Amino acid sequence: MDIYPIKKALAIADEQGLDLVEISPNAKPPVCKVMDYKKFLYEQKKREKALKSKATKVVVKEIRFGPQTDDHDYEFKKKHAEKFLKDGAKLKAFVFFKGRSIVFKEQGQILLLKLAQDLEEYGKVEQMPKLEGKRMIMFIAPKKK
């Protein structure tokens, strides 16, 4: 490859007080552009930042139940869950088993499935109730508008 065009390009860039930036190094011959490199970097960062701000951020809200949660408490927490799903947040509902209450696994599962059924019009179950240590966890994603 001849080095003469590169020297000529560098001379042109130097004459204009700008930089010679290699755009596509793999091309034959390599593609270069005469530009202000610092301005190019600044605009590239600005573009990336704009794309990042447009990306949707997933918010996860949690609701905690006990295996023997009372009807009134259940209704109260269900209203909060509805609000979270309407606002577009994911819901992480879990039953926390303290001490020996782990023997009531079925009650915890029934409670979470009842919640999923009650919130059917606001969101869909992303993960069915699953026991992880002392917690039985279920995820509900909001329905698209």
Rosetta blueprint (number, residue, H / E / L):
1 M L
2 D L
3 I L
4 Y H
5 P H
6 I H
7 K H
8 K H
9 A H
10 L H
11 A H
12 I H
13 A H
14 D H
15 E H
16 Q H
17 G L
18 L L
19 D E
20 L E
21 V E
22 E E
23 I E
24 S E
25 P L
26 N L
27 A L
28 K L
29 P L
30 P L
31 V E
32 C E
33 K E
34 V E
35 M E
36 D L
37 Y H
38 K H
39 K H
40 F H
41 L H
42 Y H
43 E H
44 Q H
45 K H
46 K H
47 R H
48 E H
49 K H
50 A H
51 L H
52 K H
53 S H
54 K H
55 A L
56 T L
57 K L
58 V L
59 V L
60 V E
61 K E
62 E E
63 I E
64 R E
65 F E
66 G L
67 P L
68 Q L
69 T L
70 D L
71 D H
72 H H
73 D H
74 Y H
75 E H
76 F H
77 K H
78 K H
79 K H
80 H H
81 A H
82 E H
83 K H
84 F H
85 L H
86 K H
87 D L
88 G L
89 A L
90 K E
91 L E
92 K E
93 A E
94 F E
95 V E
96 F E
97 F L
98 K L
99 G H
100 R H
101 S H
102 I H
103 V H
104 F H
105 K H
106 E H
107 Q H
108 G H
109 Q H
110 I H
111 L H
112 L H
113 L H
114 K H
115 L H
116 A H
117 Q H
118 D H
119 L L
120 E L
121 E L
122 Y L
123 G E
124 K E
125 V E
126 E E
127 Q E
128 M E
129 P E
130 K E
131 L E
132 E E
133 G L
134 K L
135 R E
136 M E
137 I E
138 M E
139 F E
140 I E
141 A E
142 P E
143 K L
144 K L
145 K L
